[in-house]
């Protein structure tokens, strides 16, 4: 029985936040395993997948550019760790904020991204929620751009898996960022918070870690082997090591369950409306709407360093 194969010790579970898990065939969206997948829990920095998704969307549609210089607010600079160490009034290119949020999981960078796009973190959270609803993330509510614990800031293993799948399919030109073991920003080399899993699990190429005391150790992980692609999400791990081992088991199970060959059914991409109005919900398999902007890869060499 799967439950027996994937079981953790009762002692380990007792030390963790509530646990939830989901395994999905990334190609089709078919769920092959779920446990407490619709229980609302603290997503922690898994939240940053949505912050980054909207950043990619805003760049694509010309709202902002990767080389746009963002002025850091006092609010963003005051965010607690993990952080880049931004100072109030500092100017920094958006591309570096994206790198820091995606790889180091920097809270100050995530908040600065949200403020740069929507004017305030509160307005950005509204856009996050509109986009989440359009994706079918029906049990998610965002209150901030970074995932720090806040009343009412909740999601589920199912919803975060849906979000990870959208990041992969909707913005493939940026997806390589999540597989990088480190990134450079001015004056710093930032290690990936997911580097241990990326290095240890064959075929792993993302996506995002999360941790707070309330959440435990969370991870949305994707891997590709022999033409199969599986995504697995875990909330509530007891440690980085225990979480990574568990997610490896979940992915292993997924690769055994999904077919070798299958017609991919991409998720329907939310229609673009920017910071106003209602997001149009696309149906699975529908073509992506035409875009107005040109994508510039976040890993491209900046004009200045």
ABEGO torsion letter per residue (X at the ends): XAAAAABBBAAAAAABBBBBBBBBBAAAGBBABBBGAABBBBAEAAAAAAAAAAAAAAAAAGABBAABBBBBBAAAAABBOBBAGBBBGBBBBAAAAAAAAAAAGBAAAAAAAAAAAAGBAAAAAAAAAAAAAAAGBAABBBABAAGBBBBGBBBBAAAAAAAAAAAAAABAAAAAAAABABBBBBGBBBBBAAAAAAAABBGBAOABBBBBAAAEBBBBBBBBBGGBBBBBBBBGBABAAAAAAAAAAAAAAAAAABBABBBBBBBBBBBBAEABEBBBBBBBGBBBBBBABBBBBAABBBABX
